[in-house]
């Protein structure tokens, strides 16, 4: 299992369109992908789960990935976070 602590740095947070892009990216992988914020853990491939976390700019969450393609999944999701941040500027 790989874990990463990530911070939301884009102005819109992980809502609507960014959450949809996250789910599209996460769904390309076979690994189990979870997002943990404080004591809440949701399926990282569920848009409703992600939206329920209310991740706004400055929110810190933990990405938990386990499976045969976990390294690639983490890299893709980290790259997406950077892309979303760069789209704001």
C-alpha positions as CSV (number, residue, x, y, z in Angstrom):
1,X,0.0,0.0,0.0
2,X,1.2,3.5,-0.9
3,X,0.1,6.6,1.0
4,X,0.6,10.3,0.2
5,X,-0.5,13.4,2.0
6,X,-1.8,15.9,-0.5
7,X,-3.0,19.5,-0.2
8,X,-5.7,21.1,-2.3
9,X,-4.0,24.1,-3.9
10,X,-6.4,25.0,-6.6
11,X,-9.0,27.8,-5.9
12,X,-12.1,25.6,-6.6
13,X,-11.0,22.7,-4.4
14,X,-12.0,19.1,-5.3
15,X,-15.6,19.9,-6.3
16,X,-17.7,19.1,-9.3
17,X,-15.4,19.3,-12.4
18,X,-12.2,18.6,-10.5
19,X,-13.8,15.7,-8.7
20,X,-15.1,14.3,-11.9
21,X,-11.5,14.4,-13.4
22,X,-10.2,12.7,-10.3
23,X,-12.7,9.9,-10.6
24,X,-12.0,9.5,-14.4
25,X,-8.3,9.2,-13.6
26,X,-8.7,6.9,-10.6
27,X,-11.0,4.6,-12.5
28,X,-8.3,3.8,-15.0
29,X,-6.5,1.7,-12.4
30,X,-7.3,-1.7,-10.9
31,X,-5.9,-0.7,-7.5
32,X,-8.2,0.2,-4.6
33,X,-8.0,4.0,-4.1
34,X,-9.2,5.6,-0.9
35,X,-9.2,9.2,0.3
36,X,-9.0,9.9,4.0
37,X,-9.7,13.3,5.6
38,X,-9.6,13.4,9.4
39,X,-11.6,10.3,10.5
40,X,-13.5,9.8,7.2
41,X,-12.4,7.4,4.5
42,X,-14.2,7.3,1.1
43,X,-13.8,5.4,-2.1
44,X,-11.5,7.4,-4.4
45,X,-13.4,6.3,-7.4
46,X,-16.8,7.6,-6.1
47,X,-17.7,11.1,-7.0
48,X,-20.3,11.2,-4.3
49,X,-17.8,10.0,-1.7
50,X,-15.3,12.7,-2.8
51,X,-17.8,15.5,-2.8
52,X,-19.0,14.4,0.7
53,X,-15.5,15.3,2.1
54,X,-15.9,19.0,1.1
55,X,-12.3,19.4,0.1
56,X,-11.7,23.1,-0.5
57,X,-8.5,25.1,-1.1
58,X,-6.0,24.4,1.7
59,X,-7.6,21.0,2.7
60,X,-5.2,18.3,3.5
61,X,-6.1,14.6,2.8
62,X,-4.4,11.3,2.6
63,X,-4.4,9.2,-0.5
64,X,-4.3,5.5,0.1
65,X,-3.7,3.2,-2.9
66,X,-3.3,-0.6,-2.8
67,X,-3.0,-2.9,-5.8
68,X,-0.9,-4.1,-8.7
69,X,-0.7,-0.7,-10.3
70,X,-0.6,1.4,-7.2
71,X,2.6,3.2,-8.2
72,X,1.2,4.3,-11.5
73,X,-2.1,5.3,-9.8
74,X,-0.4,7.5,-7.2
75,X,1.7,9.2,-9.9
76,X,-1.3,9.9,-12.1
77,X,-3.3,11.4,-9.3
78,X,-0.5,13.5,-8.0
79,X,0.0,14.8,-11.6
80,X,-3.7,15.6,-11.8
81,X,-3.5,17.7,-8.6
82,X,-0.6,19.6,-10.1
83,X,-2.5,20.1,-13.4
84,X,-5.6,21.4,-11.5
85,X,-3.4,23.8,-9.6
86,X,-1.8,25.1,-12.8
87,X,-5.2,25.6,-14.4
88,X,-6.0,28.3,-11.8
89,X,-3.2,30.5,-12.8
